[in-house]
Amino acid sequence: MELAASAVLLTASAVWSLARGIDLLAVLRPTIITIVQGVGAGLALAMTLPLVTAPWARRVLLLRGLKRAWDALESGLGPGLRIREVLVLAVCSGISEEIFFRGAVQGEIGIIGASVLFGLLHPLNVSYVIWASSVGCAFGLLYQVTGSLLPPILCHGVYNLAALLYLRYWYLGESRDQLLLAR
């Protein structure tokens, strides 16, 4: 399903970019700096995972909805994920969503508009949509500041990879040894 969704977003990005004269390839060239920026930002964002999923998060108004979203993901998605599925989800969503929302859409409707649309693509609950919109805004700023799509792509992919691994192997209470033995 993720591959199909990514293909749709990438196709829409290509069509939109061709119609509007946007050169997406020009903003995808990697450098050591853009790689470090993207991976570093993704790791920093991933460090918030234990905060959002802590048992006491239910008692904090701003975190309560995010905790509920994680609990829903835990029961519905987490237990069935294999390593290859985690990698496909992380890589494909990072690439396709950032190329579409930052590369094709942000230049047309701005950071706020692209971020709200990005948040609406993640409708787990109202809190999660707000959180995703805020993170989308950070991705948009990262793109604007660096002039490259690579940092937001890497940030998004690294965060999704960390979040999915965290969901599957730590948040569910499974041992870290199972991570190494997973298929």
N, C-alpha and C positions, 0 to 999 in steps of 0.2 A: 504494500500500500504506500509506503514511504517513497519507493522508487517512482510510482505513478504520480504522486503528488509533486515530487521534485521535478519530474519531466514536464508536468503542466506548468509549474512556475518558471522553469528555464525556457520553455517554449514561449510563454507569455513575455518573458524578459527579452528574448531575441526579437520577437515580432514588434514589441513596443520600442525597443532600441533602434531597430531598422527604420521604423516609421518616424521616429523623432530625431534620428541622426545622432544617437548616443553611442559612443565608442566604448563599449564595456571592456574590451580587451586592453585598452590603454590604461585602465585603472586596476588591472589584475596582475601587473608585473611584480614578481616577488623581489624583495631585497632582504638582506639580513635584518635591517631595522624594522621593516613591516612585519616580518615573521616574529621577531622578539616582541614587538608591540602587541600583536594579536594573541600569541600564546600567553604572554604575561597578563594581559587583561582577562583572558579566559580563566586562568588559574586564580586570579584575584576574585572574580565573580564566583567561581566554584567554592571558594572558602566560605561563602555565605550559606552553603547547604546545611551544615549542622545547626546553624541559627534558626533557619526556617523550619526544620524538621524536629527540633527539640521538643520533648514532651511538654515543657512549660510554654511553648509557643501558642498553645490553645488559650492561654490566659491573657495574651497580648492582642488587643484588637486588630492591629495592623498585620499580625502574623497568623491570626486564627484561620482566615480564609485560605492562605497559602498552605498551612498545615493540612487543612481538609483536602485541598487539591492533591497534595503529596500522598495522603492516606488513600485517596481514590486511585491514584496511579499505582500505589503499592499493591492494592488488591487486584486491580484490573490488568496492569501491564507488567509490572516488575517480575513476578515469579516466572513468566514464560520466556523472558529474554535470554538469548544465547549471545556469546561474544560477537559473532558475525552480525547479528541483528542490531546490537548496540552500536557497532561500528558503522553500519549502513545508516541507521537513524542519525547518528551524530554527524557523519560526513555529509550525507545528502541534505539534511535540513540546514546545516551551516552554509553550504554552498548555494543551494537553490533559494533559500529565503533571503539571504543577504544580497545576492545578485538581483533578485526581484525587488525587494523593498528598498534597499539602499541604492543599488545601481540604476534600476529603471524608474522606480516610483518616486524616490526622495527628491530627485531633481525637478520633478513636475509639481509635487504637492507639498514639499518641504519636510523637514525632520518630524514635526509634530503629526502631520497627516499620515506619513509613512509609518510612524511609530504606533499610532492608533490602529491603523489597518493591521499592522503586525500583531498587536495585542488581541484584536478581534479574531485573528487566526488561531488563537490559543484559548478557546472558550471553556476552560475547565470550571471556572466560576468567576464571579465579578472580581474578587481579589487577584486571581491569577491573570485576568485580562489587564488589570491595572499594572500589576507587576511586569507582565510581558511588554506592555506599552512603554513602561519606564526603561526597561532593559533595551528595548528597541530604540529608544531615544539615545541611550548611551552608545549603541552600535552606530547610530546615525552620526553622532558627534565624533566618534572614532574615525568614521569614514571622512567626515568633513575636515577634521584636523590633519589626518595623514594624507588625504588625497588618494587613497588606495582602498580598494574593496578587500584586499587581503587581510588587514587587521580585523575588521568585523567578521569576516568569514572564519578566520582562525579562532577568534574569541568565542563566537557562537558555537563552533564545532567542539572546541576544547571544553567549554561549559557543558554542552549537551553530553559529551562523552563522560565527563566527571559526574554529572547528575545521574545519568543512566547507570553507570557503574555503582555509584553510591546507592541509588534506589535498589538495584538488584542484589548487591553483595553486602552492604553495610546497614542500610536502613531496614532491610528485611531481617537482619540479625544473623545472616549466614557468615560463615568464617571466611577470612581472606584466602585461605587455602583453596576454597572452591573456585575462586577467581582464576587461579592457575590451572585448575583441572577442567574448567568449563570448555565445552565444545565450540 
